[in-house]
């Protein structure tokens, strides 16, 4: 029996597919062949021929720096020191043509449109991300949350109605609209559990004081402005919770039939509350299509059961389900917090277990989509080439169209372009997660993303090698060799 490895292997480890069936039907899918598709080997440097000399050199330089753990782990401190030494203007002058240009679309609508038009010509689609978020201890008052709401409404407007905005998406951080402290209180002091009842599926908040069942209709009514009382919360917390729900409601109303809103998962102490609110938004707005999506982090041991619960809730409550499937990015912090609080580690113990979880969840969703493509959608949000190949092969087996709308792929702007461009060339729907804003606004976002995704940043050797091959090819052509 193969033992789990705590280190990521140098070559992707092929895992057998397992289909999670119902009690009436449990199907085992045979192991896939090692070479799933010659066109999706992601070994061809020609994917980078669309890049300019400057873009090639910039990417090579930045990826080389990202390969040093000490730089990534201390990126926030290093940038803070550099900014103090150089001053704000010089620091911005240094960052704009380098790190900023690699990972950010631009500061204003004109710059964003230029970046998105270029992406569109390459067959890529936008998934704009407003770079605002908060963690515990960072709450700043209702006005800040209202300002964040206006920024997200502006994101809806920018995403929709442009030549480059084919079936656009945007990312939404609930912590930008609702206090993380309240979400932590809701998630820990009251454990949210999705339960099955005889006549209605309810979401149960088990408070420290009493037990009071709430169904999704209650939250929908609160979104509509009804003054609902939530036992377990004091008066100011209820007021803030209602304001937060109404902010989310305004964004959802603005986006319906225009932009698909992908709600990000965050830390485990917030996710139960986030999922509850997101499911209520789905019940209200996903009647005829998946406009509100939820994110599932497959490095969590409970991710597969949460996804199955969401599928059941979707069928029971009659709403369409949109799923963003990720591996996850908060591993170190989650493990440290669990150890500090004496809880069981919520993260899978090794890389292979996380891959199993991701591939199983992916297969579950693809099976559902093959039966009801109008009700279920998924974005395979990963830089893992093996998962991308598995998804593409399974789509072929199940007869799911490459660009039929129910399945798409997603990667970060400025990274994994050899995967994104190859998929787009083969006719798949591919999105890039695109932050935008000023250097000051996006810097904290970029630093946090770099630290959360440092294993990805440090593991981009293949992309560097392909960039280098394309650079050598151009140099050879110049020399006439």
VENHU-V11057 format. One record per backbone hydrogen bond with DSSP energy under -1.0 kcal/mol. CO is the residue of the C=O (numbers start at 0). NH is the residue of the N-H. If there is no record, write none. Layout:
co:nh
CO:NH
CO:NH
This chain:
co:nh
4:350
37:40
43:46
44:47
45:48
47:50
51:55
52:56
53:57
54:58
55:59
56:60
57:61
58:62
59:63
60:64
61:65
64:67
67:71
68:72
69:73
71:74
73:77
74:78
75:79
76:80
77:81
78:82
79:83
80:84
81:85
82:86
86:90
87:91
88:92
89:93
90:94
91:95
94:97
94:99
97:101
98:102
99:103
105:436
107:111
108:112
109:113
110:114
111:115
112:116
113:117
114:118
115:119
116:120
118:123
119:122
124:431
125:168
126:433
127:170
128:435
129:131
134:137
140:144
141:145
142:146
143:147
144:148
145:149
146:150
147:151
148:152
149:153
150:154
151:155
152:156
153:157
154:158
155:159
161:164
163:165
167:259
168:127
169:261
171:263
172:175
173:176
173:177
178:182
179:183
180:184
181:185
182:186
183:187
184:188
184:189
192:203
201:194
202:213
203:192
204:211
209:206
213:202
214:217
215:219
216:220
217:221
218:222
219:223
220:225
221:224
225:227
229:232
233:237
234:238
235:239
236:240
237:241
238:242
239:243
240:244
241:245
242:246
243:247
244:248
245:249
246:250
247:251
248:252
249:253
250:254
251:255
254:257
254:258
259:169
260:292
261:171
266:269
266:270
269:273
270:274
271:275
272:276
273:277
274:278
275:279
276:280
277:281
278:282
279:283
280:284
281:285
285:319
288:290
290:260
292:262
293:323
295:325
296:299
298:347
299:302
301:305
302:306
303:307
304:308
305:309
306:310
307:311
308:312
309:313
310:314
311:315
312:316
313:317
313:318
320:376
321:293
322:378
323:295
324:380
325:297
326:298
329:333
330:334
331:335
332:336
333:337
334:338
335:339
336:340
337:342
345:300
349:353
350:354
351:355
352:356
353:357
354:358
355:359
356:360
357:361
358:362
359:363
360:364
361:365
362:366
363:367
364:368
365:369
367:371
371:374
371:375
374:320
376:322
377:407
378:324
378:380
379:381
379:409
383:387
384:388
385:389
386:390
387:391
388:392
389:393
390:394
391:395
392:396
393:397
394:399
400:403
401:428
405:377
407:379
408:430
409:381
410:432
411:414
415:419
416:420
418:422
419:423
420:424
421:425
422:427
423:426
428:408
429:124
430:410
431:126
432:412
433:128
434:104
437:441
438:442
441:445
442:446
443:447
444:448
445:449
446:450
447:451
448:452
452:456
453:457
459:463
460:464
461:465
462:466
463:467
464:468
465:469
466:470
467:471
468:472
469:473
470:474
471:475
472:476
473:477
474:478
475:480
